Amino acid sequence: MNWKIPLADVRIGQAEIDAVEQVLRSGWLSMGETTQAFERAFAEFLGVKHAFAVANGTAALHLAHAALGLSAGTEVIVPALTFVATANSIVYTGATPVFAEIGGAEDLNISVADIERRITSRTGAITVMHYAGHACDMDAICELAKRHRLQVIEDAAHAVGTVYRGRSAGLFGDAACFSFFANKNMTTGEGGMIVTQRDDVAERIRLMRSHGMTTLTWDRHRGHAHSYDVVAPGYNYRIDEMRSALGLVQMQHLKADNLRRQELVDAYRKTLRDMQGLSVPFGDSPHTSANYIFPVLLDDASRRPGFIEALKGKGIQTSIHYPPIHLFTHYREHYGYGPGSLPITEDVAAREVTLPLYPGMSDADLTCVVAAVRQALADDRPGRQEA
């Protein structure tokens, strides 16, 4: 349907169109110098040593887990309140995902205390996801990982521009992964980035991204090599030049777009703060969030279908982030999870609704959403139908 106010909206201007056209006219479309420029720009933006552009965020996650040597017999502790790719990427390596609780209704990130409870002799890594762009407690997580000699992977798909204690999200783990899907803070349509400070991990990623080959087509095109060897099993996870061109332009207005997101979130929080029947997580976070999405929690899960329909009736799109992974059929059947396995996560997930948030959203749009939320909650008050 044609939404009056969509959940998210992509920002593509003439600069992006011109950049892609320039690549098309160049005649070199596969991974080459534009991708290298994108990787350098992203590494500089984060302050990280190595950055590798890849086909999508899921490919980045798979490469991160594989390059860190995770395999069958190893357990990886991971939140269930995330997109399924976070856990699927663990399964791709043969390792076993072990789902941990979130902090609660105020903190939708993975619980450090619950991570510690789930560490066993088989645990090899902790994979965190910075939910909605709000940083996990990385100091505590990294201290815990160091104490138990575990590796840390950051799923930073929501967190391009997030800052935790003065450092960018993505700089705390052994590797970190970003997504540039069409609804993200910056987009290349499909595409992602994997970053690391570790030289050994970077070299494995470099090989695994492109079939385990010692040289790339671009190297041979420039005359830097005439053949190649294959020294490890690898994947075709390369990005193309058109997407890298998009990424370079998108990065130019990322800071301004994230600032606009923060303005909108501040306005949401101010107007929704005392609204009966609803609460807003992450209210006291001291860190800078990328504010990828704006989640709210209804007081009663049974009211969610009616709430979503009420906003839909006014042309306002909403979503749910996320159905808990451990309740999906595959994870129930193969890993022994089910309802009641993660009661805190299940309770919060059943009450969560994501409201519209994007840089092009106007103040009037936000006022319209808030009014619709207020009306939906008022119409669904206990006893209202009987009155």
N, C-alpha and C positions, 0 to 999 in steps of 0.2 A: 504494500500500500504506500501511498505518498504521505509521509509523515510531516506534520506541521513542525515538529521539533524532533529530529532523529536522535538516536542514542549517541552517535559519533558522526563526524563528517570529515572527509579528506580535503586537505588544502593543496591544490595543484594550480600553479600559476604559469604565466608565460615563461618564466625562467626555467621551470622544470621541462616544459615542452621544448624550449630551445636547446637545453642540454641534451635531451634524448635525441632530438633531430641531429644535433652535431655528431653524436655517436653513430647514428644510422648513416650519415653522409661520409663518415670516416672509412666505412667498409670493414672495421674491426669490431665485432659484436661480442665475442667470447671474452673471458677474463683477461684483462690487459692493463694498460697504463691508467685508465680511468678508475679501475678497481684499486690499483695500488695507491692512487691519490686519495680515494675514499678511505682506505685503511689507515693511511698516514693521518688524515684529518680526524678520524674517529679516535685513534690512539692519542693524538695530541689533546683532543677534547677531554678525554678521561684522565690523561696522565698515566697511561699504561704503556708497557714496553712493546707488546706484540698485539696486533689486531688482525683478524682474518675474516673477510667478508665471505658469506656462504649463502646457499640457496634459500634458506629460511631459518627461523628460530629453532625449529625442531632438529634440523641438521646440526646446528650449533650445539644443542644440548647432547645429541648423540656423540658428536666428536669430543666434547668435553669429558663425558663419562668414559668413552673408549680410550682417549689419549691418556687418561689418568690410570689406565690399567684395570678398570673394574670388569669383572667377568663372573662366570658361574661360580657359586659358592660364596660370593660376597654379598653382604647386605648394605643397602643404602637407605638411610633415614630421610624421609621426604614428607612434606605436608600433603594432605588429601584435598585441601581447599586451594586448588590451582587448576589450570588447564591440563588436560590429560597428557599432553606432550611431556610435561615434566616427569611423570612416572614412566610413560612409554619409552622415553629415551634411556632409562635405566634398564628396562626389560630388553631392549635391543642388544645390550651387551651380554645378556645372560645373567646379570646380577638380579637380586631380589629387592623390590621396593618394600620398605617397612614404613607404614604411615604413622605420623605423629600428630598430636592434637595442635590446634591453634591456641593462642593465648587466652582468647575469650571474646566477648562481645565488643570490647573496646579495642582489642589488638587481634586482627585477623591473620597475623603472621604466625609462623611455626613457634611453638612453645619451647624455650630452651630447657626448661625442667623436664618436659616430656621427651625431648631428644635424649637427655641423659638417662632417663628410665629405660629407654629402648636400646641402648648400646649393649652389644654382646661381643663375644670373641670373633664373630663373623662380620662385624660392622667394618666397612672399609671407607665409607664417606658419608657426609651430610650434604644433602642438596636443599637449599633454601630458595624461596620465591618471595621477592619483595612485593607483597600484595598491594595493588592499586598505586604502586610507586612509593609506598611507605617502607623505609628500610627496616629489615629485621635487626635484632639486637646482635650486630656482628661482632662486637667486642666479646660478648659472652660466648657466642657460638665458636669463634675462632680460638678462644681460650680453652673451651671444652674439647675442640678438635685436637689442639696441640697436646693436651693432657692425655688423650687417648690415641694419639698418633693417627688421626683420621684426616682425610682430604676433604676440602670444602668446594662445592660447586654453587655458584650464584646463578639462579634463573632470574635475570634482570630484564625480562621481556616487558615488564611494566615500568621500568626504572631508568630510562635514559634521561639523565639530568638529575636524578636523585642524589642527594649529598648526605652522608652520615659522618658526623664528627669531622667535618672539613674535607672529607675525601669522597670521591664519586663512588656510587654503587658500582660494583664490578672489580674493585681493587682489593677486596678482602680475601677472596677465596683463591684456590689454586687455579681456577678458571671461571669465567663468567660468560653468560650468553644473553644476547639481545635479539629482539624480534623487530622487524620493520614491516609487519603485516599492515594491511590497508587502514586499520583503525588505530594504529599506535601513534605515539606522540610525534614520531617522524616515520615516514613510510617510503618504501621502494616497491610497493605492491605486494610482492613476496620478497623475502630476503632476511638476512640476519647477520650477526657478528659474534665471533668468539674471541675473547681477550684473555691474556695471561701475562704474568710477570716472569714466569718460569721459562728459561731457555729450552730445557729438555722437553717440556710439554709443547712449546711452540713448534719445535722441530717435528714432533709426532703429528701435530695438527696439520702442519704444512704438507706432509706426505699423505696423510689419510684423506685430506680434503679432495685430492685429485689422484685416485687410483693407486696410491703408493709410488707414484712416478718421481724420479729424481729431477726432472726438468718439466716445464710447462710448455704448452704450444706457443705462448707468448715469448718465452725464452728462445725457442728455436726460430720463431719469426724474426727476432732481432739479431739472429746469428750468434747468439751466446752459446748455443749447443746444436748438435745435429742429430742426436739420438737421446735415448733415455734408458734407464734401468728401472725395474720395479722391485723395491726392497721391502715392501710390506703390503698386506692386504689393505685396500683403500676403498674410497667411495667417490661417486661423482656428486660432490656437494658444492661445486663451484657456483658462484654468482655470475651474471652477465654484465656487460658494460652499460646497458641501458639502465638497469637497476642501480648500479653504482653511480651513474650520472644523476639519477633522481636523488640518491642519498646525499651526494655532495651539496646539492641545492637545498634540500630539506634541512640540513644541518645549519644553514645560514639563518633560518628563522626559528630554530628550535628554542633558543633561550627566550625570545619574545613570546613564543607560543606557550611555553611553560609558565611564564609570568602571568599570562592571561588565564591559564588554567587555575593558577593560585588565586587570582582575583575572584574567579567564579566560585571556587571552593570556599573561600572566605565568606562570600555573600550567601552561599547555601547554608553554611554553618550558622551564620548570624540569624537567618530567617527560620531555620528548622530547629534551632537549639532547644526551644521550650515547647515544641509541638507534641501534643499528647498522642501516644500510640506509636511513636517512632523515635529511634535514636541514631546517632551518627558516630561510627567508629573513628579511632585515631585522633580523638579530640585534643590530646595533650602531647602529641609527638613533638620533640624539640628539633627534629631534623627536616631538611628541605625535601619535600616530596615532588616527584614528577607529576603526580595527580593524573594518572592515566585514566582512571575511572572514579566515579563518585558513588560508593556503596552506602546504603542506609539499611537499618534493621527495623522491621516491624515488630511490635511487641508480641503479636500472635501470628504464628505461621499459617493458621487457617484462613487468615484474611488476605494472604498474598495473591491468590488468583483474582479475587474481586478488585484488589488495589490495582493490579496490572491492567485489568480490563477497563477500569475507570479511567486511567490515564490514556490508554489506547483509544477510548471513546472521544478523547479531546485531541487526538492526533499526536500524542506524546509517546515516543518509543522508550521502552525500558528493557532490561535484561536481567539475567541471574548469573552471578559470578561466585561460585560455580556449583554445579551438582558435584558432591564429593566423589573423588575418584574411587575410593574404596567400596562404594555402593554400586559401581558399574558391574554389569554381569561378568565380564572377563575377570575382574579383580576379586569378585566374590567367589567365583568358581575355581580360580587357579591359586589364590593366595589366602583363602579362608576368612575373608572379611564378610561383614554383614551389618545390618542395622544394630546399633548399640555398641559397635566396635570403637567408635570415636564419638561419644555423646556430645561433647562440647562443639566439635566441628559440625555434627549433624544438626544440632539445635540452631546454630548460627546460620548455616547454609539454608535451612528451611525458611528462615525469616528475611534473608537478604534480597534486596532489590537494588539494581543499579540505575541511577537517574542519568539523564543526558549530560554530557560534558565534552566540550570541544572548543578550540580557540575562537572559532567563528560564531560561537553562541553569543547572542546579544544579552544585555541586561534585561530587556523586555522579554526575551525567551525564558530567562531564568525566573523572572517574576511570574510568568505564565505557568511554568512547571510547579513552582511553590504553591501557587493558588490551586492548581489541580490536585496536588498532594494534600493540601489542607481540606479540600472538599471531599476527596476520596476517604480520608480518615474520618471526617465528620459524618459522612453518609453511612459509614460502617461501624459507628459506635454501638456498643451493646445496647439493645433496647430501642435503637433508632427505627428499625423496621416495624416494631410493635407499636410505636407511638402513633 
